[in-house]
Amino acid sequence: MKTRCYIFAAPNFGILLSYLNLNEVDTLSYKTVSANKESADKKWLLVDAEGETLGRLASKVAQLIRGKHKPNFTPHADCGDNVIVINAEKVQLTGNKWSEKQYIRHTGYPGGQRSLTAEELREKRPMRIVEMAVKGMLPKNKLGNQLYKNLKVVVGSEHNHEAQKPEKFNLESIK
């Protein structure tokens, strides 16, 4: 065991002797823990979209999927939760967006651009409105594609994920 003696001289306080045991000092007492896919504590959350505004709902769901509400958030890892969104057909849009908002896709052939209004898309596939809004708020890379698989959107209040025991989540608890 090594012991060192330090002498500090201060004009108003006299001389101060300090003995330090070098073996007792732990210089690496605090280490930053980075979460990874294996160490992430993933939960299943249930979110009700009834009466929610589409963009506000999508940004909060994207935060849950990404894991930004957790203290061990790691930007490069899938440490978020699995989210089930129910009542997707009852989501709200403000203003004239039901008739004016266009969802554009392309078939891949020349002249193959197709578009639907939000109202037409709601009649055909109401879950796609929520899915596309959330996907647009996730990273545009491989991690974003992986995170998108943690989203399940359902029309109506019944879903087939009862075995995962999802917890009902209140979106008002997120800023």
C-alpha positions, 0 to 999 in steps of 0.5 A, a space after each residue: 500500500 502506497 501512502 503519500 503525504 501532501 503539504 498545503 500551505 495557505 497564508 491564513 490557515 497555516 500548514 495542512 498535512 494530508 495523507 492519501 492512500 492510493 489503493 483506496 481511491 477508485 478513479 472509475 467509480 462512475 461509468 456511463 451505461 449505454 443501453 443496447 437491444 439486449 439490456 433495454 427494458 421493453 414494454 408493451 404500451 396501449 395508446 387510444 387515438 380517439 379524439 387525438 390530433 394526428 400530428 400530436 399523437 404521432 410525435 408522442 408515439 414516435 418518442 415512445 417507440 424511440 425510447 426518449 422517455 426513458 433515462 437510459 435512452 441511447 440514440 443508436 439502439 432500439 431501446 424503446 417500447 412496443 406501442 399498440 394504437 387503437 381506434 385509428 379511424 377516430 383520429 382528428 385532423 384540423 382545418 380542411 385537411 380531410 379534403 386537402 391533404 394528399 397522400 402521394 405514392 408511385 407505382 414504379 412505372 412511367 406516369 404511375 403517380 397516384 394520390 389519395 386525399 386523407 378522407 379517401 385513405 380513411 375510408 380505404 385503410 384508416 390505420 395507414 394514416 397513423 402509420 405514415 405519420 409515425 413513420 415520418 417522425 422516425 429516423 430515416 435509416 436502418 434503425 428507423 426501419 427496425 423501430 417502425 416494426 415496434 408499432 402496431 396500429 389497429 382499427 377499433 378497440 379490439 387488438 390481438 396482442 392481449 398475450 403481451 399484457 399491454 399497459 394503457 398509456 396516457 399521452 398527456 404524461 409526455 411533454 
